Amino acid sequence: MPYLGGEETVRELRRALSNPNIQSDPLRYRSTVLKVIRAMSQGVNVSGLFSEMVKACATVDVVQKKLVYIFLCSYATLNPELSLLVINTLRKDCQDPNPMVRSLALRNMTNLRLPSLVEYVEQPLTAGLRDRAASVRRVAVLGWAKLHNLQPSSDIDAAVVNELYNLLRDPDPVVMVNCLRALEEILKQEGGVVINKPITHHLLNRLKECDIWGQCEVLRVLQRYRPQSEEELFDILSLLDASLVSAHPPVMAATLSLFLILCSGLPAVSLAALERVCGPLLAACGSGSREMRFTALCHIQLLLRSVPGLMGAHYKRFFCGYAEPDYIKQRKMQVLVELVNDDNVVMLLDELKGYCTDVNTETAQAAISAIGCIGRSYSDRCLEILTGLLGLKQDHITSAVVQTMRDLVWVCPQSSETVCFALDGCEETLQECQGRQALLWLLGIYGERISSAPYTLEVFIDGVRSEASVGVKAELLTATMRLFLCRPAETQDMLGRLLHYCIEEETDMCVRDQALLYYRLLHCGIEETRKVLQGRRSDPSLGVLIGRPAEPISQWASSFNTLEPLRQGTLNTDSSSRESPEHVASKLEPNVDFCDTLDCGHIESVLPDGGAQHSGSSREGLASSNVAPLNLSLSPSVSPEEFERLWLQRHTLHSEQGTEATEEGEDCVWIEECIRCRVVPHRSPQSLQAAMQLVNIQTLAFTPPHTLPWRVFLYTHTQHTRAASTPNTTLILGELLYTGEAHQKLGAQEGTTEEDVDAKEEVEAKVEELERTQDGKEEIKVTLKQQPRDAEAVEGFLSILSSVLDTLSSEKA
């Protein structure tokens, strides 16, 4: 036979198909048809054999029919006129006594996908719905969906739709599931198949008869049903209970998704369901399929957003195996960061430390970043590990460590001393651009604490002509300017050389414009330069609380068992995407619900001595007044950096606008209030955080207990709906401040009159009188910033905050 690939091949096959001797021999005829299919699969254009292949389908050989139908379905759109010739054969096969032939004919009749043949296909499909063989009914049901997809603008006969609804009670489970799929496609514009109570209970009772993907399809469709009573709801949950712990991960995931949607108003039931699926999810993490393991890890991360300690007892199951793919290792590290606590932090850090020397650089950098995330809560242990990694003198490890240290000191300034001490000499190992940028940022911010900072910058400046990275040059300019402000004598000469090069010789316009900006800024004076380059930083006495706030389950329930979790939560291990924290903070993506409310161009100062002061009586009157209900939410979240930027706008705007910024229609309001409560300043930050999160108030930072002044920073989003109006959403930032001035003054008097017995007795009498008059309560100053302004929301928030503090203070300290 000629080489497959030319016209000679097609001519040879045509002669063979037309040869009467071959046609009379069934085996040789089938072999020739098989050669045509083989040539077609190898890319040879055999469409010219269409008429010969139409003749070949008139046979009783089922195998030959299948081969011919494959050919006809592939080339029918190229030969629509000749395709009419095969219809009679297909319709005749639909009457064949063999159910396999009938189902094969129906399937390929709908697979021709020719609008001109629709009128010939409808009658066999209608008859197929009533066929006695289940295999024929399966094909006929899906055939109506294909027919609708071929002509979506045409309407399917109502009698056919009713017939499909009747087939939902077909004894064959595959026919039932295919009916659901077909009705979903046909009734897509009407919202899909109608799910009522009888259909719901029928599908649930037959759920175990379906295969894995059939069960998933049924469970997906049932998400649209809403039980009419709580009793019916629990009946449905009882029927789903066995599927919730199914050994098949797809069935378990689909069942849990349905559970969460049905129990959206029952958080306790949703939490119990999450606890029950721990076992199946952990089993899926040990699956032999890598894709299954990765998907299970992504969904576990989703669950941990609402129940952070859900997998805490099984943290060893997320230790990485040596032969596992890198993407699974990195996901496991993300889960380990979520599971860290006081009991396992040492073991988890030792495990992550071992991953830092992985042969894959991305995995090693991901491990270092994970240690940095844990360092926000356990900075001393993590900094010890990071400092030790600098001693390895490996470029990619040193680069990742320096970037992690930069991110860590931005969030936890109290660790800056250790970081500054560890940076000495690491510039010799750094080759990556992002690592050098991070080092320059640290030298600029903490240059006054690093003795070798000017000499390190001088090395960078001497080699600036050979520097290829624009980002390094820009960071070098900023770092040198900042170091000049605190160590001018050592930096003046090198700053001049750097500015001269960047202005006169640099070809990149961004670097040149930045140098010109700094040069002209210096002409304005040192104080003006200091205001621009040395803004306020976080108070080193503040520590970021452990973890992120627990999200309500309803916030992510709709994305469970979809592809969305696979795209979320990726750890930022790509060094090329990590920038200085101050640059990242200024690139927040716009959000309709959040950023649009942050325009503080107009601010009203409402102080205690003003007419807008909120008193305790006003809050008490709020409960009895007829106001809209207030809801608090933690979404969208506010990062510590964003909170600091927004909070510090108060000082900037007040200095620019003075005290006259109280016009009507202003969008931002500041409120200062005093709340009296017992012993709250002496409670642990974790207790306060837990109490606040119960009412959706997130505590961002705190000072240690028994430290004066004691302060806590927090935020929340308020939402309430007035009659016949859309919901009003506001952002509230807050500070709780306790100075303890009264007790400090009495303590000072007691110390100065220690030898005077009469004076000491007088001091003790004053303390007793103070405690008696205040009923053991202490005064906490509350400062709030609201955007946009909403007096009712502020009143409601203050009432909730006061209730939380009173409840917390009523417990035993």
C-alpha positions, 0 to 999 in steps of 0.5 A, spaced: 500 500 500 502 506 498 505 511 503 500 514 508 499 521 506 498 523 499 492 522 494 495 516 492 493 513 498 485 516 498 485 513 490 487 506 493 482 506 499 477 508 494 478 502 489 478 497 495 472 500 498 468 499 491 471 492 489 466 487 489 470 482 491 472 485 497 465 487 499 463 480 499 468 478 504 466 481 511 472 481 514 476 484 508 471 489 507 471 491 515 479 491 514 479 496 509 474 501 513 479 500 518 484 502 514 480 509 512 479 510 519 487 509 521 489 514 515 484 519 518 487 519 525 494 520 522 491 526 518 490 524 511 484 528 508 479 522 506 473 526 506 473 524 498 471 517 500 464 519 504 459 516 499 463 510 499 463 510 506 455 511 506 454 505 502 459 501 507 454 503 513 449 498 510 451 492 514 449 487 520 456 487 522 456 492 529 464 493 529 464 496 522 458 500 523 461 503 529 467 505 524 463 508 519 459 512 524 466 515 526 468 517 519 461 520 518 460 524 524 467 527 523 466 529 515 458 530 515 459 538 516 463 538 510 458 534 506 451 536 508 448 533 502 451 527 502 449 526 509 442 525 507 444 519 504 445 516 511 439 518 514 435 512 512 440 507 514 440 510 521 432 510 521 432 503 519 437 501 525 433 505 530 428 499 529 433 494 529 431 488 535 438 489 537 438 495 543 446 496 542 444 497 534 439 502 536 443 506 541 448 506 536 444 509 531 441 514 535 447 517 538 450 518 531 444 521 528 445 526 533 452 527 533 452 529 525 450 536 528 447 538 521 441 543 522 438 540 516 437 533 519 433 535 525 426 534 522 429 527 521 431 526 528 426 528 532 421 522 531 426 517 533 429 521 539 421 521 541 421 513 540 427 512 544 425 516 550 420 510 551 424 504 549 424 498 553 432 498 553 435 503 558 441 504 554 437 506 548 433 511 553 440 514 556 442 516 549 435 519 547 435 523 553 442 526 551 440 526 544 435 532 546 440 536 549 444 535 543 438 537 539 437 543 543 444 545 543 444 545 535 438 550 535 438 554 541 433 559 538 428 554 537 423 551 543 423 544 545 416 541 545 413 541 551 411 534 551 418 532 550 420 536 557 414 533 560 417 526 558 423 528 561 421 530 567 417 523 568 423 520 566 426 522 573 423 516 576 426 511 571 428 505 574 435 506 571 439 511 575 443 513 569 437 515 565 435 519 571 441 523 571 442 524 564 435 527 564 437 532 570 443 534 565 438 534 559 433 539 562 439 543 565 441 544 558 434 545 555 431 550 560 438 554 562 434 560 560 429 559 565 433 557 570 434 550 569 430 544 572 425 545 577 427 542 583 421 541 588 419 537 594 417 531 591 423 531 586 428 533 592 426 527 596 426 522 590 433 524 588 435 523 595 432 516 596 436 514 590 442 517 591 446 511 593 444 508 586 448 513 582 455 512 580 460 517 583 459 522 578 451 521 578 451 523 585 455 529 584 450 531 579 444 530 583 448 534 589 449 540 585 442 540 582 439 540 589 443 546 591 437 550 588 432 547 593 430 551 599 427 546 605 420 549 607 421 548 614 426 546 619 424 539 620 424 538 612 431 541 613 434 536 618 430 530 614 434 532 608 441 532 612 440 526 615 439 523 608 446 526 606 449 524 612 452 518 609 455 521 603 458 526 607 463 521 609 464 518 603 470 514 601 470 518 594 472 525 595 468 528 589 462 525 593 464 528 599 466 535 596 459 535 593 455 533 599 459 538 604 457 544 599 450 542 599 450 542 607 454 549 607 448 552 603 442 549 606 445 550 613 447 558 611 443 560 617 445 554 622 453 556 623 453 550 629 451 545 624 456 547 618 461 547 623 459 540 625 459 538 618 466 541 617 469 537 623 466 531 620 469 531 613 476 532 616 477 524 615 476 524 608 480 530 606 486 528 610 485 521 606 485 525 600 491 528 602 494 521 602 491 519 595 496 516 590 493 522 585 497 528 585 492 532 582 487 529 588 492 531 593 493 538 591 485 539 590 484 537 597 490 541 600 486 547 597 480 546 600 483 545 607 486 552 606 479 554 605 476 550 611 481 553 615 479 560 613 473 559 618 476 554 623 483 555 624 484 550 629 480 544 625 486 540 623 491 542 628 491 535 631 493 532 625 499 537 623 504 532 621 500 529 616 502 536 612 509 534 612 512 534 605 515 528 602 522 528 599 519 525 592 513 530 592 512 535 587 514 542 588 507 545 588 504 540 593 510 542 598 508 549 597 501 548 599 503 544 605 507 549 607 501 554 607 497 549 611 502 548 616 503 556 617 495 556 618 496 550 624 502 553 628 500 554 635 504 554 642 505 547 642 507 545 635 511 551 633 518 548 635 517 542 631 514 546 625 519 551 625 524 545 625 521 542 619 520 548 615 528 549 616 529 543 613 525 545 607 530 551 606 535 547 603 531 544 598 534 543 591 528 546 588 530 554 589 522 556 589 521 550 594 526 553 599 524 560 598 517 558 600 519 555 606 523 561 608 517 565 607 513 561 611 518 562 617 517 569 616 509 568 616 510 565 623 515 570 625 509 575 626 507 571 632 514 568 634 519 573 632 525 570 636 525 563 634 524 565 627 529 570 627 534 565 630 533 560 624 533 566 619 540 568 621 542 561 621 540 561 614 545 567 612 551 563 614 550 558 608 552 563 604 547 561 598 545 566 593 537 564 593 537 563 600 540 569 602 536 573 598 529 570 600 532 571 608 533 578 607 526 579 603 523 576 609 526 580 614 524 586 610 517 584 610 518 582 618 520 588 621 515 592 617 510 588 621 514 587 627 518 593 628 520 590 635 525 585 631 529 590 628 535 590 632 536 583 631 535 584 623 540 590 623 545 585 627 544 580 622 545 584 616 553 585 616 556 582 611 550 579 607 551 584 601 557 579 599 553 573 597 547 577 594 546 577 587 538 577 585 536 584 584 530 583 589 534 581 594 539 587 593 533 591 593 531 589 600 538 590 603 538 597 600 531 598 603 533 596 610 539 600 610 535 606 608 530 605 614 535 602 619 542 605 617 543 609 623 543 602 627 548 599 622 555 601 623 557 599 616 551 602 612 555 607 609 560 603 607 555 598 604 552 603 600 558 606 597 560 599 594 553 599 591 554 606 588 561 605 586 558 599 581 552 603 579 554 604 572 554 596 571 548 595 575 543 593 570 536 593 574 532 599 574 529 597 581 536 597 585 538 604 582 531 607 584 532 603 591 539 605 592 537 613 591 532 612 596 536 609 601 542 614 600 537 619 601 535 616 608 541 615 610 544 622 609 538 625 613 541 621 619 548 620 618 550 626 613 557 627 614 559 620 612 554 620 606 554 627 603 560 625 598 557 619 596 550 622 595 553 627 591 556 622 586 550 618 585 545 624 584 550 627 579 551 620 575 543 619 575 542 626 573 547 627 568 549 619 565 543 615 567 539 613 561 533 610 564 528 616 565 524 613 571 531 613 575 533 620 572 526 623 574 527 620 581 534 623 582 531 630 580 526 630 585 531 628 590 535 634 588 530 639 588 527 636 594 534 638 598 534 645 595 527 646 599 531 644 606 533 638 610 526 639 614 522 638 608 526 632 605 525 629 612 518 630 612 517 626 605 522 621 606 522 619 614 514 618 615 512 615 622 512 608 623 509 603 627 510 603 634 515 598 636 511 596 642 505 594 638 505 586 636 500 584 630 495 578 633 496 571 631 493 569 624 488 573 620 480 573 623 476 567 622 471 568 616 464 566 616 463 560 612 458 563 608 463 568 605 466 562 601 461 556 601 459 558 594 466 557 592 467 550 595 468 544 590 469 549 584 476 551 581 476 557 585 480 555 591 485 552 586 487 559 584 487 562 591 492 562 597 498 562 593 504 563 597 508 569 594 515 565 593 517 569 586 522 573 588 521 578 582 514 580 585 516 582 592 517 589 593 518 594 598 512 594 603 511 601 602 510 600 595 506 594 596 501 598 600 500 604 595 498 599 590 492 596 593 487 594 588 481 598 588 475 595 591 468 598 590 466 596 597 472 599 601 477 603 597 471 608 595 469 609 602 476 612 604 476 618 601 478 623 607 478 629 603 473 632 608 474 630 615 469 633 621 472 632 628 467 630 633 471 631 640 468 630 647 467 637 648 463 638 642 456 638 640 456 631 637 459 627 643 456 620 644 454 619 651 452 613 655 445 615 655 445 616 648 447 609 647 442 607 652 436 610 648 439 607 642 436 600 644 429 603 645 429 607 639 426 605 632 432 604 628 435 599 623 438 593 625 446 594 625 450 588 622 458 588 623 462 584 618 470 583 617 470 583 609 473 586 606 479 585 611 484 591 612 491 590 613 496 593 618 499 597 613 493 600 610 490 601 617 496 605 619 496 609 613 489 611 614 489 612 621 495 617 620 491 621 615 488 624 621 494 628 623 496 630 616 489 633 615 488 636 621 495 640 620 493 642 613 485 644 615 486 646 622 480 646 626 475 649 621 474 643 617 467 642 619 462 643 613 456 640 611 456 634 607 463 631 609 464 624 609 469 622 614 468 623 622 473 622 628 469 621 635 472 620 642 469 617 647 470 614 654 468 607 656 468 605 664 469 598 665 473 593 670 480 590 669 479 589 661 486 593 660 489 587 664 486 581 660 490 577 655 490 580 648 488 573 646 482 573 650 480 580 648 481 578 640 476 572 641 471 576 645 471 582 639 471 576 633 464 574 636 461 580 634 465 581 628 470 586 630 477 585 628 483 587 633 489 588 629 495 590 634 495 591 642 500 593 647 502 587 652 498 587 658 500 591 665 503 596 660 502 603 660 499 607 656 495 600 654 492 601 647 488 596 642 487 598 635 481 595 631 476 595 625 470 593 622 465 594 617 458 596 619 452 595 615 444 597 616 438 598 611 433 604 612 426 603 610 426 603 602 433 604 601 439 600 599 444 598 605 449 603 608 456 600 609 461 604 613 468 603 615 470 604 622 477 604 625 478 605 632 483 605 638 482 603 645 487 607 650 488 606 657 493 611 661 491 609 668 493 617 670 489 617 676 492 611 679 499 613 677 498 620 681 496 616 687 502 612 686 507 617 685 504 621 692 505 614 696 512 614 693 514 621 696 511 620 702 513 613 704 516 615 711 510 620 713 505 615 716 499 621 716 500 622 708 500 615 707 494 614 710 491 619 706 493 616 700 490 610 702 484 613 703 484 617 696 485 610 693 479 607 697 474 613 695 476 612 688 475 605 687 468 606 691 466 612 687 468 608 680 465 601 683 472 598 681 471 601 674 477 604 669 476 609 664 478 607 657 478 612 651 475 610 645 477 614 638 474 612 632 474 614 625 468 612 620 468 613 613 463 615 610 459 618 616 453 615 619 451 617 626 446 611 627 452 606 625 457 609 630 451 609 635 450 602 634 458 600 634 459 604 640 453 600 644 456 593 641 463 595 643 461 597 650 457 591 651 463 587 649 467 590 654 462 590 660 461 582 658 469 581 658 470 585 664 465 581 668 469 575 668 474 573 672 481 576 670 
